[in-house]
Amino acid sequence: MIVLSAAFSPKKTLGMVLFLVVVWGINWPLTKMALPHTPPLLFSGMRTLFGGLMLLPIAMRRPHTLRWKQNGWVYLLLGLLNVGAYYGLQTIGIGYLPAGLFSTLIFLQPILLGIFSWLWLGETLNRFKIIGLTLGFAGVAVISLGSLQGHLSPLGIVLALLSSLCWALGTIYMKKQGPRLDSTWAVTVQLLIGGAALLLFGSGTESWSAIDWNAEFVAILLFISVFVIAGGWWIYFLLIEAGEVSTVGAYTFLIPVLSNVFSIALIGEKATATLLIGLLMIAGSIVLVNRRMPRAAPAPLSAKSMED
């Protein structure tokens, strides 16, 4: 049973986790389908900016909770880490490495979350979590083995690791600043800031005329903006705010599994035995990360204490 926090019922938490991993899993093949029709940075900027604009009417229902003067720098840093740097480095770096290796390096993020949440948030890092996070990453690596071919660029590896690091740091920073932030405003503003930065950079390096505004591209852009960006990031940070960061992070290991499944269904990629093996390893990872250390049994009462 999935229990991240008393803030949500187990049933609601399960629904939120399932929504998150499904939409973030389908994002990878949909992005592959969209990229032949658009330059990558402009696409990243559009989908994140549109996602922020879609959340804006919801956030505007409570304008007083924005508190821009007190939180402006927090919003700026979140936007640069979680959107600008994460998506920007990812979009540039994936051109230097096989997609499987790149996604594997990105999903070092849950392990970094486990370490950072122990260092800076005071969360426990027991042996079950350590083994579970390591097993989950190994499962992602196994799934990606089939695509590890071609030239491995050191620059691509560095960009993937930096992208993963920025995502982990952004998540930890969001959790740490959570008490002073309204979660809806925090997600909305960081998407607007990060999306605008990506569009600005993309406009200087890419051509808007290269975008083919056909029906398939527009449909993918709208789906990703609404469900992957607006809905996915909002739910992700609601779960982070309500539960343990390392526990939430462990469930993101399911994303490359679903990405492979959707890629098989949507773009004809082949199913492999490593997908099943990796899935089993990731399932074991989630069980271990959610397992609690047994509490020590209370010491038996001595005869003297009973007399007292």
Buried (B, 14 or more C-beta within 10 A) or exposed (E): EBEBBEEBEEEEBBBBBEBBBBBBBBBBBBBBBBBEBBBBBBBBBBBBBBBBBBBBEBBEEEEEBBBEEEBEEBBBBBBBBBBBBBBBBBBBBBEBBBBBBBBBBBBBBBBBBBBBBBEBBEBEBBEBBBBBBBBBBBBBBBBBBBBEEEEEBEEBBBBBBBBBBBBBBBBBBBBBBBEEBBBBBBBBBBBBBBBBBBBEBBBEEBEEEEBEEEEEBEEBBEBBBBBBBBBBBBBBBBBBBBBBBBBBBBBBBBBBBBBBBBBBEBEEBEEBEBBEBBBEBBBBBBEBBBBEEEEEEEEEEEEEEEEE
